Amino acid sequence: MASVSPSPAVTVLCSTGIAPRTRENHHNRSSSHVISPSKNKNQKLSKNGGGLGNVVEVVQKDVAFLKAGLGKGLQWANKAFRIPEVSKSVEDFIWLRNVEDPLAAFAPPPSWPQPYYPEISGVDLFMSDLKALEVYFGYFYYRSKMWTKPLPEIYDADEVAEYFALRPHVVALRLLEVFTAFVSATIKIRISSISSAADEDSREKASDYNFGIVLKETMLNLGPTFIKAGQSLSTRPDVIGYEISKVLSELHDQIPSFPRAEAMKIIEEEFGSPVETIFSYFSEEPVAAASFGQVYKASTYDGIDVAVKVQRPDLRHGVVRDIYILRIGLGILQKILKRKNDLRLYADELGKGLIGELDYNLEAANAFEFMEVHSRYSFICLPKIFPHLSKKRVLTMEWMDGDSPNELLSVPSQESNTKLLDLVKNGVEASLVQLLETGLMHADPHPGNLRYISPGKIGFLDFGLVCRMETKHRFAMLASIVHIVNGDWTSLVNDLTEMDVIRPGTNITRFTLALEDSLGELKFSNGMPDAMFSQVLSKIWSVAIKYHCRMPPYYILVLRSLASLEGLAVASDPTFKTYEAAYPYVVQKLLLDNSAATRKILYSVIFNKSREFQWQRLAVFLRVGATRKVMQTLVPLNNRTSLSQSGNGVGPDANLANLALRLVVSKNGLVLRRLLMTADGSSLVRALVSNEASSYRQQLGKVVADILHRSMCEALGKALNLAIAKTPQVSSTENEYESILRDRRIRVIFFKSLNSVKKNPMLLFRFCCASFALFFVASAVACHRVSIAIAEAYLDRLSYNSKKIAVAAV
């Protein structure tokens, strides 16, 4: 093996405090990793990526060294040559901001002058030429005035298109910037994959992590709009993977902040006075930095701790430009796919939302409305807004102490996991309240906007983007959840029509068949879809795209909100099922809400097309609804555990019959009573004598036995002059059972059903046999109890007499 002569050391000067680097030192450091030939060469190549991996590592170190030197050089140049100010001036020139005039009055531009040659003299011709020059000058003058029109404060697609049509160079430069950024990201990802670890699992994990790092850096470099997109992606670990989601989650609250001096300048511009005159204390560094602004902790002169959100400078132009580019892209995509609906409307809705987030006065109004609407729900905590300390670019709100989901996820402990699960549970409850009760929904519930306050309480932040739903859309959303759980795809199509998703004129039959074919693959476990919400949504979405359906703006915001919350839930509990968590609330609303819309949904589930009562469906509703606190108050404490347990299928359970009896006669049982009164009487009797209702008959027999036992004890006690003791279990519930059977409403339902049975002799005979068997068994049980009670009474008397004799003998 030929020897290699050492190369002479060449010193590289460095202005930093790092020791000078030489080629010799560099060679020594590189060769320090060389493994003895006796070692396994394959292990070396797999760990370091071979010779190419070493080259990549050396190049990366050299690039890092050059970056450190260039960074300090650039800092000196920025101060010496005032590069930021020059860059700002160049940017204003490119955007033509210097010629914009917000107070300019605009008129429609004149048409191009048309030539005109009448029979005129030379003087007239000369005057006409002067007149033509005047017209041409006026035309170009008015055309030049169009450049002075500023970007609209409120998003308007036509005005935005007109604004950027005069600035095509701005759009072209941005497209070049985006293209360059993603090409650079692709190269970085490819290089990192070459030098990855050899172990298969480690390589895949490292690859995902490196991909997430590069994607996060790319989003940060491209600005707020792409940061928003990265935040939405980070909430879906089930879609992009856990490692990528973990890295992108840093975009929620670990975004690089802008200088404090610029924040102070914005506050002073908004209030017209120094910060010291407004706040008694103002933190030196921001406590959080988001895509559109950053938050400082401050104190008012009243001693109240507040959070002050300051908007990033020069934000609106960049955001609107990206929305305009997205709108152009969707328009091209619409022509390629030959879609009937206008895809550009999605960009317009996104633009309205993002521009609305840039007006903190609008966010303050949303927060006030949100607080007023949800004030009766004590588990939803919202910060108080200070209007006199809030402006268009500055928002001051009450300081809210709590743990963010990212903080809980970063600390793996039993306490953190308990808090996170409680946060998810209350988040699902709050989303259902917003979706089905109030109609005002927080449309951006990513981890940075949620806080764990205390057990049973959740805090919401950032109300720049909210969704307002109409009443018919809320009930259609409620019905869709019920029909998905019950596999009723025909009714689900009707729900999508009510949501304004299916266009008029769509072939409903074909759409229904396609939806059945797509959703028919869903598996059910314990009566619930064994699938994520996003999976069901993707199946519906694929069918909707095929049949050129539209996605209303509110629908997109609702799906985004629910998908973000589901992503957080999956991160805390991989076995989380959205429908299983949400369905008890839905069932409670259907069983207790006496509105016409909810009754219609309930009847569509409990009754078949012939309006026949289906006991199995009601049993499922009762079993699921029994997990709610409102329903549990109707059942004794010793029975609540068994109520909340769900067995396989819809097997009979005596406690469900107990709950049904108590619910019917309670103040919350109006819906169930109306359901029974509306049902076909024959179907009720048929359900009562069916095998599925055996538990109901057993519970009813216990009630009859308790009442007979009480009556017989009272009668025999008076006749035999005995103090007959009642069974403790019977005495605690017999009064309640008797009131249930003697309830006038129960009797009305019973006799109505009995009159319907008279038309069916065979069913009447079955009912009479079942009733006789029930009464016979109940009488036997009551007689048995009475016999035991009489025997105990005589034994007590004998025991009392023997005690008297013993006392006399003493």
C-alpha positions in Angstrom: 0.0 0.0 0.0 1.5 3.3 -1.1 2.2 5.8 1.6 0.6 9.2 1.5 2.8 12.2 2.2 1.2 14.6 4.6 0.1 17.9 3.0 1.5 21.1 4.4 -0.7 22.8 7.0 -2.5 25.9 5.6 -3.8 28.2 8.2 -7.3 29.6 7.7 -7.9 32.9 9.5 -11.0 33.2 11.6 -12.3 36.4 13.2 -14.3 34.5 15.9 -13.1 33.1 19.1 -12.7 29.6 17.5 -9.2 28.3 17.2 -7.7 28.6 13.7 -8.4 25.7 11.5 -5.7 24.1 9.4 -5.9 21.5 6.7 -3.7 19.2 8.9 -6.1 19.6 11.9 -9.0 19.1 9.7 -7.4 15.9 8.2 -6.7 14.7 11.8 -10.2 15.2 12.9 -11.6 13.4 9.8 -9.2 10.6 10.2 -10.0 10.2 13.9 -13.0 8.2 12.9 -11.1 5.7 10.7 -11.6 2.2 11.9 -8.9 -0.4 12.0 -8.9 -2.7 9.0 -9.4 -5.6 11.4 -12.8 -4.1 12.2 -15.9 -5.0 10.2 -15.9 -2.7 7.2 -19.6 -3.3 6.5 -20.4 -1.9 10.0 -18.4 1.2 9.2 -20.0 1.8 5.9 -23.5 1.3 7.3 -23.0 3.7 10.2 -21.3 6.5 8.3 -23.0 6.1 4.9 -19.7 4.9 3.3 -17.2 7.2 1.7 -19.9 9.5 0.4 -21.3 9.9 3.9 -17.9 11.1 5.1 -17.7 13.6 2.3 -21.2 14.9 3.1 -20.2 15.2 6.8 -17.1 17.2 5.9 -19.0 19.4 3.6 -21.7 20.1 6.2 -19.0 21.1 8.8 -17.4 23.4 6.2 -20.7 25.0 5.4 -21.4 25.5 9.1 -18.0 27.1 9.6 -18.6 29.4 6.6 -22.1 30.3 7.9 -20.7 31.4 11.2 -18.1 33.7 9.6 -20.5 35.1 7.1 -23.2 35.6 9.7 -20.9 38.0 11.7 -19.8 39.7 8.6 -23.4 40.3 7.5 -24.3 41.7 11.0 -21.4 44.2 10.7 -22.5 45.1 7.1 -26.1 45.6 8.2 -25.0 48.2 10.8 -22.3 49.9 8.7 -24.3 50.2 5.4 -27.8 50.3 6.9 -28.8 47.3 4.7 -32.3 46.8 6.4 -33.3 50.4 5.6 -32.1 50.0 2.0 -33.9 46.7 1.8 -37.1 48.2 3.1 -36.9 51.0 0.5 -36.3 48.5 -2.3 -39.3 46.5 -1.2 -41.5 49.6 -1.1 -40.3 50.4 -4.7 -41.0 46.9 -5.9 -44.5 46.9 -4.3 -45.1 50.5 -5.5 -46.1 51.5 -2.0 -44.7 55.0 -2.5 -47.3 55.8 -5.1 -50.3 54.4 -3.2 -52.8 56.9 -2.0 -55.5 55.6 0.4 -57.5 58.9 -0.1 -57.4 58.8 -3.9 -60.8 59.0 -5.7 -61.1 56.6 -8.5 -63.1 56.6 -11.7 -63.5 53.9 -14.3 -60.7 54.2 -16.9 -61.7 55.8 -20.3 -61.6 53.7 -23.4 -58.8 54.1 -25.9 -59.4 57.1 -28.2 -60.7 56.3 -31.7 -59.4 58.1 -34.8 -61.7 60.6 -36.4 -61.1 62.4 -39.7 -63.9 64.8 -40.7 -63.6 67.4 -43.4 -61.8 70.1 -41.5 -59.4 72.9 -42.2 -55.7 73.1 -41.3 -56.4 75.1 -38.2 -59.2 72.8 -37.2 -56.9 69.9 -37.8 -54.2 71.4 -35.6 -56.7 72.1 -32.9 -58.0 68.5 -33.2 -54.5 67.2 -32.8 -54.1 69.2 -29.7 -57.4 67.8 -28.5 -56.3 64.3 -29.3 -53.1 64.8 -27.4 -55.2 66.1 -24.4 -57.4 62.9 -24.6 -54.3 60.6 -24.8 -52.7 62.5 -22.0 -55.9 62.1 -19.9 -56.0 58.4 -20.7 -52.5 57.7 -19.6 -53.0 59.9 -16.6 -56.0 58.0 -15.4 -54.1 54.7 -16.1 -51.2 55.9 -14.0 -53.6 56.8 -11.2 -54.6 53.1 -11.0 -51.1 52.4 -9.5 -52.0 54.5 -6.5 -54.9 52.3 -5.5 -53.8 50.5 -2.2 -54.4 46.9 -1.2 -58.0 46.6 0.1 -58.4 46.5 3.9 -61.2 43.8 3.6 -60.6 40.9 1.3 -62.3 41.2 -2.0 -61.3 38.8 -4.8 -61.9 41.3 -7.6 -60.0 44.1 -6.0 -57.1 41.9 -5.1 -56.9 40.6 -8.6 -56.9 44.1 -10.0 -54.2 45.1 -7.5 -51.8 42.3 -8.5 -52.6 42.6 -12.2 -50.7 45.9 -12.0 -47.8 44.1 -10.1 -47.1 40.9 -12.0 -43.4 41.1 -11.1 -44.4 40.7 -7.4 -46.2 37.5 -8.1 -43.5 36.2 -10.4 -40.8 36.8 -7.7 -42.9 35.1 -5.1 -43.4 32.0 -7.4 -39.7 31.9 -8.0 -39.0 32.1 -4.2 -41.4 29.3 -3.4 -40.1 27.1 -6.2 -36.5 27.7 -5.1 -37.3 27.0 -1.5 -38.9 23.6 -2.2 -36.2 22.6 -4.7 -33.6 23.4 -2.0 -35.6 21.4 0.6 -35.8 18.5 -1.8 -32.0 18.5 -2.1 -31.5 18.7 1.6 -33.8 15.8 2.2 -32.0 13.8 -0.4 -28.6 14.5 1.1 -29.8 13.6 4.6 -31.2 10.3 3.4 -27.8 9.3 1.9 -26.0 9.7 5.3 -28.8 8.2 7.4 -28.3 5.2 9.8 -28.1 1.7 8.6 -30.8 0.1 10.9 -34.1 -0.1 9.0 -36.2 1.3 11.9 -33.6 3.9 12.8 -33.2 5.0 9.2 -37.0 5.4 8.7 -37.3 7.3 12.0 -34.3 9.6 11.2 -35.6 10.1 7.7 -39.0 11.3 9.0 -37.4 13.5 11.6 -35.0 15.1 9.0 -37.9 15.6 6.6 -39.9 17.4 9.3 -36.9 19.6 10.2 -36.4 20.6 6.5 -40.1 21.1 6.0 -40.3 23.3 9.1 -37.4 25.5 8.0 -39.0 25.8 4.6 -42.3 26.9 6.1 -40.5 29.4 8.3 -38.6 30.9 5.4 -41.7 31.2 3.2 -43.6 33.3 5.8 -46.9 33.4 7.7 -49.2 31.7 5.1 -47.0 28.6 4.9 -46.6 28.6 8.6 -50.4 28.4 9.0 -50.3 25.4 6.6 -47.6 23.8 8.6 -49.6 24.3 11.8 -52.6 22.5 10.2 -50.4 19.6 9.1 -48.9 19.3 12.6 -52.3 18.4 14.1 -52.6 15.2 12.0 -50.0 12.7 13.2 -52.2 9.9 11.8 -51.7 11.4 8.3 -48.1 12.7 8.2 -46.6 10.5 10.9 -45.6 11.1 14.5 -42.0 12.3 13.9 -43.0 14.9 11.3 -45.9 16.1 13.4 -43.7 16.5 16.4 -41.3 18.7 14.5 -44.1 20.8 12.9 -45.8 21.3 16.2 -43.0 23.7 17.0 -44.6 26.1 14.5 -47.4 26.7 17.0 -45.3 28.6 19.6 -41.6 28.4 18.7 -41.5 30.7 15.7 -38.7 33.2 15.6 -39.8 36.5 17.0 -39.2 39.9 15.5 -37.3 42.6 17.4 -38.8 44.1 20.5 -38.1 47.6 19.2 -40.5 47.0 16.2 -43.1 45.7 18.6 -42.8 48.8 20.8 -43.0 51.0 17.7 -46.3 49.3 16.6 -47.8 49.8 20.0 -46.9 53.5 20.1 -48.2 54.0 16.6 -51.6 52.4 17.5 -52.0 54.2 20.9 -50.2 57.4 20.0 -48.2 57.3 23.3 -45.2 55.5 24.8 -45.6 52.0 26.1 -44.6 53.2 29.6 -47.7 55.3 29.9 -50.0 52.3 29.0 -48.5 49.4 31.0 -46.7 49.5 34.3 -44.7 46.4 33.3 -43.8 45.0 29.9 -41.6 41.9 29.4 -38.4 42.2 27.6 -38.9 39.0 25.5 -42.1 37.6 24.1 -43.5 34.6 25.9 -44.8 33.2 22.6 -44.4 33.9 18.9 -47.0 32.9 16.4 -47.4 33.1 12.7 -49.2 36.5 12.7 -47.9 38.0 15.9 -46.1 37.5 19.2 -47.3 37.8 22.8 -45.7 39.7 25.7 -46.6 39.5 29.4 -47.5 42.9 30.9 -49.3 44.5 33.8 -51.7 47.4 33.8 -51.6 50.2 36.3 -54.5 48.5 38.1 -52.2 45.6 38.9 -53.8 43.1 36.4 -51.6 40.7 34.6 -52.4 40.7 30.9 -51.2 39.2 27.6 -50.4 41.7 24.9 -50.5 40.4 21.3 -48.6 42.5 18.8 -48.9 41.9 15.0 -45.9 41.3 12.9 -44.9 44.3 10.7 -45.8 44.5 7.0 -47.9 41.3 7.1 -51.0 42.0 5.1 -49.4 42.4 1.7 -47.5 39.1 1.9 -50.6 37.1 3.1 -52.9 38.5 0.4 -50.2 37.8 -2.3 -50.0 34.1 -1.3 -53.8 33.8 -1.3 -53.9 35.4 -4.8 -51.3 32.9 -6.0 -53.3 30.0 -4.4 -56.5 31.4 -6.1 -54.7 31.3 -9.5 -53.5 27.8 -8.9 -57.0 26.5 -8.0 -58.4 28.2 -11.1 -55.9 26.3 -13.3 -56.7 23.1 -11.4 -60.4 23.6 -11.9 -59.9 23.8 -15.7 -57.7 20.8 -15.8 -60.1 18.7 -13.7 -63.1 20.2 -15.5 -64.9 20.8 -12.3 -68.3 22.5 -12.3 -67.9 24.2 -8.9 -65.5 27.1 -8.6 -62.5 25.9 -6.6 -61.3 29.5 -6.2 -64.0 30.0 -3.6 -61.9 28.0 -1.2 -59.0 30.4 -1.6 -61.5 33.3 -1.1 -62.8 31.9 2.1 -59.3 31.3 3.4 -58.4 34.8 2.4 -61.4 36.3 4.3 -60.4 34.3 7.4 -56.7 35.2 7.3 -57.3 38.9 6.6 -59.9 38.8 9.4 -57.2 37.5 11.8 -55.1 40.5 10.9 -57.7 42.9 12.4 -57.5 42.5 16.2 -60.6 44.6 16.6 -62.5 41.9 14.8 -60.9 39.3 17.0 -61.9 41.2 20.1 -65.5 41.3 18.9 -65.4 37.5 18.2 -64.0 36.9 21.7 -66.8 39.0 23.3 -69.5 37.1 21.3 -67.8 33.7 22.1 -67.7 34.5 25.8 -71.4 35.7 25.9 -72.7 32.6 24.0 -70.8 30.1 26.1 -71.1 31.8 29.5 -73.5 29.1 30.8 -70.9 26.3 30.2 -68.6 26.5 33.2 -66.0 24.1 31.9 -65.1 26.4 29.0 -62.7 29.1 30.2 -62.1 32.2 28.1 -59.8 35.2 28.7 -61.3 38.6 29.3 -60.6 41.2 26.6 -59.6 44.8 27.5 -61.2 47.0 24.7 -59.5 50.2 25.8 -56.1 48.5 25.5 -56.8 46.9 22.1 -56.4 48.4 18.6 -56.2 47.0 15.1 -52.7 45.6 15.5 -52.6 45.3 19.3 -54.8 43.0 21.4 -54.8 43.0 25.2 -56.4 40.1 27.1 -56.4 38.6 30.6 -53.4 36.4 31.4 -54.5 32.8 31.5 -52.5 30.3 33.5 -52.5 26.8 32.2 -50.6 24.0 30.4 -50.5 23.8 26.7 -50.9 20.4 25.0 -47.3 20.6 23.7 -46.0 21.1 27.2 -47.9 18.1 28.5 -46.7 15.9 25.5 -43.1 16.9 26.1 -43.1 15.7 29.7 -43.9 11.9 29.7 -45.4 11.3 33.1 -48.6 9.9 34.6 -49.7 13.3 35.8 -49.1 14.9 32.3 -50.9 12.0 30.6 -53.9 12.4 33.0 -54.1 16.1 32.3 -53.8 15.6 28.6 -56.6 13.0 28.5 -58.8 15.3 30.6 -58.0 18.1 28.1 -59.0 16.0 25.2 -62.2 14.9 26.9 -63.2 18.4 27.6 -62.1 19.5 24.1 -64.5 17.0 22.5 -67.3 18.1 24.9 -66.6 21.8 24.1 -66.5 21.1 20.3 -69.9 19.3 20.5 -71.4 22.2 22.5 -70.2 24.7 19.9 -71.2 22.5 17.0 -74.6 21.3 18.1 -75.8 23.9 20.8 -74.5 27.4 20.2 -73.5 27.3 16.5 -70.4 29.5 17.2 -67.3 27.3 16.8 -63.6 28.0 17.4 -62.2 27.2 13.9 -58.5 27.0 14.9 -58.2 24.7 18.0 -54.5 23.7 17.4 -52.4 23.0 20.5 -51.1 26.6 20.8 -54.7 27.8 21.3 -55.7 25.3 24.0 -54.9 25.3 27.7 -55.4 22.8 30.5 -56.7 24.9 33.4 -57.8 22.4 36.0 -59.6 19.1 36.2 -62.8 19.4 34.1 -61.9 22.8 32.6 -60.4 23.8 29.2 -59.2 27.2 28.0 -59.4 28.6 24.5 -57.2 31.4 23.0 -57.1 33.2 19.7 -60.5 34.1 18.3 -59.4 35.5 15.0 -61.0 32.6 13.1 -64.5 31.5 14.2 -67.3 29.6 12.4 -70.9 30.6 12.5 -73.4 27.9 11.6 -77.1 28.2 10.7 -79.6 26.2 12.7 -80.5 23.8 9.8 -76.8 23.1 9.3 -76.3 22.3 13.0 -79.2 19.8 13.0 -78.0 18.3 9.7 -74.6 17.8 11.3 -76.2 16.1 14.3 -78.2 13.8 12.1 -75.2 12.9 10.0 -73.3 11.6 13.1 -76.3 9.5 14.1 -76.8 8.1 10.6 -73.1 7.3 10.2 -73.1 5.4 13.5 -76.3 3.5 12.5 -75.0 2.8 8.9 -78.0 4.6 7.4 -76.4 5.9 4.2 -79.6 6.9 2.5 -80.4 9.3 5.4 -76.8 10.5 5.3 -77.3 11.7 1.7 -80.3 13.7 2.9 -78.2 15.2 5.6 -75.5 16.2 3.1 -78.2 17.9 1.0 -79.4 19.8 4.1 -75.8 20.9 4.6 -75.8 22.4 1.1 -73.0 19.9 0.1 -75.0 18.1 -2.7 -75.9 20.4 -5.5 -79.5 20.5 -6.9 -79.8 18.3 -9.9 -77.4 15.7 -8.7 -78.4 12.1 -9.4 -79.3 11.1 -5.8 -79.7 7.4 -6.6 -76.2 7.1 -8.1 -74.7 9.2 -5.3 -76.3 7.0 -2.7 -75.1 3.9 -4.3 -71.5 5.3 -4.5 -71.7 6.4 -0.9 -72.9 2.9 0.2 -70.1 1.3 -1.8 -67.5 3.6 -0.2 -68.7 3.6 3.4 -69.9 0.0 3.3 -66.3 -1.1 4.0 -66.4 0.5 7.5 -66.2 -2.0 10.4 -68.3 -1.5 13.5 -67.3 -2.4 17.1 -69.9 -2.3 19.9 -72.2 -0.5 17.6 -69.7 2.3 16.8 -67.6 2.8 13.6 -64.2 1.4 14.2 -62.6 4.2 12.2 -61.2 7.7 12.6 -63.2 10.7 11.8 -60.7 11.7 9.1 -61.1 8.2 7.4 -64.9 8.5 7.2 -64.5 12.1 5.9 -62.0 11.1 3.2 -64.5 8.5 1.9 -67.3 11.0 1.8 -65.0 13.5 0.2 -63.9 11.2 -2.6 -67.6 10.5 -3.5 -68.4 14.2 -3.3 -65.5 15.1 -5.7 -66.7 12.5 -8.1 -70.2 14.0 -8.3 -69.0 17.6 -8.3 -70.4 18.5 -4.9 -69.5 21.8 -3.2 -67.9 22.4 0.1 -69.6 25.4 1.9 -67.2 27.6 3.8 -68.6 26.7 7.2 -68.3 23.0 6.4 -64.6 23.4 5.7 -64.0 25.3 8.9 -65.9 22.7 10.9 -64.0 19.8 9.4 -60.7 21.6 10.0 -61.6 22.2 13.7 -62.7 18.6 14.3 -59.7 17.2 12.5 -57.3 19.3 14.5 -58.9 18.2 17.8 -58.9 14.5 16.6 -55.2 14.9 15.8 -54.4 16.1 19.3 -56.5 13.2 20.8 -54.6 10.6 18.7 -51.3 12.1 19.9 -52.4 11.6 23.5 -54.2 8.3 23.0 -53.5 6.2 19.8 -56.7 4.2 20.5 -58.9 7.3 20.6 -62.2 7.0 18.6 -64.0 10.2 17.8 -67.4 8.7 17.3 -67.2 6.7 20.5 -66.3 9.9 22.5 -68.9 12.1 20.8 -71.9 9.8 20.5 -73.0 9.8 24.2 -73.5 13.6 24.0 -75.4 13.2 20.7 -77.7 10.5 22.3 -78.3 12.7 25.4 -79.4 15.6 23.1 -81.7 13.4 21.2 -83.3 11.9 24.3 -83.7 15.1 26.2 -84.1 17.9 23.6 -87.8 18.3 22.8 -87.4 20.3 19.6 -89.0 19.2 16.3 -85.7 18.8 14.6 -84.2 16.4 17.2 -87.5 14.4 17.4 -87.3 13.9 13.7 -83.8 12.5 13.9 -84.7 10.3 16.9 -87.8 8.9 15.1 -85.7 8.1 12.0 -83.5 5.9 14.1 -86.0 4.2 16.5 -88.8 3.7 13.9 -88.5 1.8 10.7 -90.3 2.9 7.5 -93.6 1.4 8.8 -93.2 3.5 12.0 -92.7 0.3 13.9 -90.9 0.5 17.2 -87.4 -1.0 17.3 -86.4 -2.0 20.8 -82.8 -2.8 19.9 -82.1 0.8 18.7 -83.6 2.2 21.9 -81.5 -0.1 24.0 -78.3 1.1 22.2 -79.4 4.7 22.8 -80.0 4.0 26.5 -76.8 2.1 27.0 -74.7 4.9 25.3 -76.6 7.7 27.0 -76.2 6.2 30.4 -72.6 7.3 30.5 -73.7 11.0 30.7 -74.2 12.6 34.2 -77.7 13.8 33.4 -78.8 10.3 32.6 -77.0 8.7 35.6 -79.0 10.9 38.1 -82.0 8.8 37.1 -80.4 5.6 38.3 -79.4 4.4 41.8 -75.7 4.6 42.5 -75.2 0.8 42.7 -76.5 0.4 39.2 -74.5 3.1 37.4 -71.4 1.0 36.7 -73.3 -1.7 34.9 -75.2 0.9 32.9 -72.0 2.4 31.5 -70.7 -1.0 30.4 -71.5 -2.0 26.9 -71.6 -5.6 25.9 -71.4 -7.1 22.5 -74.2 -6.1 20.3 -77.5 -5.0 21.9 -78.1 -7.8 24.4 -80.7 -7.3 27.1 -79.7 -5.6 30.4 -82.1 -5.2 33.3 -80.5 -1.9 34.2 -81.5 -0.4 30.8 -85.1 -1.3 31.5 -84.8 0.3 34.9 -83.4 3.5 33.3 -86.2 3.4 30.7 -88.9 3.2 33.3 -87.4 6.0 35.3 -86.8 8.2 32.3 -90.3 7.9 31.0 -91.9 9.3 34.1 -89.2 11.9 34.8 -89.3 15.6 33.8 -86.7 14.8 31.2 -88.8 12.0 29.7 -91.0 14.1 27.5 -89.2 13.1 24.3 -89.4 9.4 25.2 -93.1 9.7 26.1 -93.9 11.4 22.8 -91.9 8.7 21.1 -94.0 6.0 22.6 -97.2 7.8 21.9 -96.3 8.3 18.3 -95.2 4.7 17.7 -97.5 2.1 16.3 -99.2 0.4 19.3 -99.0 -3.0 17.9 -95.2 -2.6 17.3 -94.8 -1.6 21.0 -96.6 -4.7 22.2 -94.7 -6.8 19.8 -91.5 -5.3 21.1 -92.7 -5.9 24.7 -93.3 -9.6 24.1 -90.1 -10.2 22.1 -87.0 -11.9 23.3 -85.0 -8.6 23.2 -87.4 -7.1 25.8 -87.1 -10.0 28.3 -85.0 -7.8 30.7 -87.7 -5.1 30.5 -90.4 -7.7 31.4 -88.2 -9.0 34.3 -87.8 -5.5 35.6 -91.5 -4.8 35.3 -92.2 -8.1 37.2 -90.0 -6.9 40.0 -91.9 -3.7 40.2 -95.2 -5.6 40.4 -93.8 -8.0 43.0 -92.7 -5.1 45.2 -96.1 -3.4 45.0 -97.9 -6.7 45.8 -95.5 -7.4 48.7 -96.1 -4.0 50.2 -99.9 -4.3 49.9 -99.9 -7.8 51.4 -97.7 -6.9 54.3 -99.9 -4.0 55.2 -103.1 -6.1 55.0 -101.7 -9.1 56.9 -100.0 -6.9 59.5 -103.3 -5.3 60.4 -105.2 -8.7 60.4 -102.6 -10.6 62.5 -101.6 -7.6 64.6 -97.9 -8.2 63.5 -95.2 -5.6 62.8 -94.1 -7.1 59.5 -90.7 -5.7 58.5 -90.2 -4.9 54.9 -87.2 -5.9 52.9 -84.7 -2.9 52.9 -84.1 -3.2 49.2 -87.9 -3.2 48.6 -88.7 -0.3 51.0 -86.2 2.0 49.3 -87.8 1.8 45.9 -91.3 0.5 46.3 -92.8 4.0 46.6 -91.1 5.1 43.4 -92.1 1.9 41.5 -95.7 2.3 42.6 -95.7 5.9 41.4 -94.3 4.7 38.0 -97.1 2.2 37.5 -99.8 4.5 38.7 -98.5 7.4 36.5 -101.3 8.6 34.3 -99.0 9.0 31.3 -97.9 5.4 31.5 -101.6 4.3 31.6 -102.4 6.4 28.6 -99.5 4.8 26.6 -100.5 1.3 27.8 -104.2 1.5 26.9 -103.4 3.1 23.5 -101.1 0.2 22.7 -103.7 -2.3 23.9 -106.4 -0.8 21.7 -104.1 -1.2 18.7 -103.5 -4.9 19.5 -107.2 -5.8 19.4 -106.9 -5.9 15.6 -104.4 -8.7 15.8 -105.8 -11.6 17.9 -102.6 -13.6 17.7 -100.6 -10.8 19.1 -103.2 -10.1 21.7 -103.0 -13.7 22.8 -99.2 -13.5 23.1 -99.6 -10.4 25.2 -102.1 -12.0 27.5 -99.9 -15.0 28.0 -96.9 -12.9 28.7 -98.9 -10.7 31.1 -100.3 -13.7 32.9 -96.8 -15.2 33.3 -95.5 -11.9 34.5 -98.2 -11.5 37.1 -98.0 -15.1 38.2 -94.3 -14.9 38.8 -94.6 -11.6 40.5 -97.3 -12.9 42.8 -95.2 -16.0 43.7 -92.2 -13.8 44.5 -94.4 -11.5 46.6 -95.9 -14.4 48.5 -92.5 -15.8 49.2 -91.3 -12.5 50.6 -94.5 -12.2 52.7 -94.0 -15.7 54.1 -90.5 -14.8 55.1 -91.6 -11.6 56.7 -94.4 -13.3 58.7 -91.9 -15.9 59.9 -89.4 -13.3 61.0 -92.2 -11.3 62.8 -93.3 -14.4 64.8 -89.6 -15.2 65.6 -89.1 -11.7 66.8 -92.2 -12.0 69.1 -91.0 -15.3 70.5 -87.5 -13.8 71.1 -89.1 -10.9 72.9 -91.2 -13.1 75.2 -88.2 -15.3 76.1 -86.3 -12.2 77.0 -89.1 -11.1 79.3 -89.1 -14.6 81.0 -85.3 -14.4 81.5 -85.5 -11.0 83.1 -88.3 -12.1 85.4 -86.2 -15.1 86.5 -83.4 -12.9 87.4 
